[in-house]
Amino acid sequence: MAAHEPGAKQIDVTTLPIPHLNHLSQQLEQEVEFLTNSVNQLKVAQAKFSESEEAVGQLSKPGTDILVPLTASVSLNL
């Protein structure tokens, strides 16, 4: 919580014992790692989306040949 939010308390970290500071440090490191991983995953998703957008753009050009895979994953209801 931010200090300006209702009910938030400010704590002077210089008064905390070493074990609490170590625990706080570990929590913050875990949060930073989680957020870093999330940002990296979003970047990967963004790159895949951009590649897909480019591929769809190529399909809209007249006279463009397309290879369509025919595998078991493609089910046709005839």
Beta strands, then each sheet from edge to edge (+ up, - down):
end
